[in-house]
Amino acid sequence: MVVGQNLFDKNLNMRNVKIAHGFIGLLRIETYEALLRSNWGFFTRKRSQI
């Protein structure tokens, strides 16, 4: 019984780690893509007016 519980917990933890890593990777990619799509000319003009 204890061995089965340990195997279940290990499997659950492994899946949680995979989900977390996938989500973090997705956030990183979306952030980089948003930075690439930014209108940098607008930001530099606004920055120079401050």
C-alpha positions in Angstrom: 0.0 0.0 0.0 2.8 2.4 1.0 4.8 1.6 -2.2 1.7 2.3 -4.3 1.1 5.6 -2.6 4.8 6.6 -3.2 4.6 5.7 -6.9 1.4 7.6 -7.3 2.9 10.7 -5.5 6.1 10.5 -7.6 4.0 10.3 -10.8 1.9 13.2 -9.8 4.9 15.3 -8.9 6.5 14.5 -12.2 3.4 15.6 -14.1 3.2 18.8 -12.1 6.8 19.7 -12.9 6.2 19.1 -16.6 3.1 21.3 -16.5 4.9 24.1 -14.6 7.9 24.0 -17.0 5.6 24.0 -20.0 3.7 27.0 -18.7 6.9 28.9 -17.8 8.2 28.2 -21.3 5.0 29.4 -22.9 5.1 32.6 -20.9 8.7 33.2 -21.9 7.9 32.7 -25.6 4.8 34.9 -25.5 6.8 37.7 -23.7 9.6 37.6 -26.3 7.1 37.6 -29.1 5.3 40.6 -27.6 8.6 42.4 -27.3 9.4 41.7 -30.9 6.0 43.0 -32.0 6.3 46.2 -30.0 6.3 49.6 -31.7 9.7 50.6 -30.6 9.6 53.9 -32.5 6.7 55.0 -30.4 8.5 54.1 -27.2 11.7 55.9 -28.2 9.8 59.0 -29.2 7.9 59.0 -25.9 11.0 58.4 -24.0 12.8 61.3 -25.7 10.0 63.7 -24.8 10.2 63.0 -21.0 
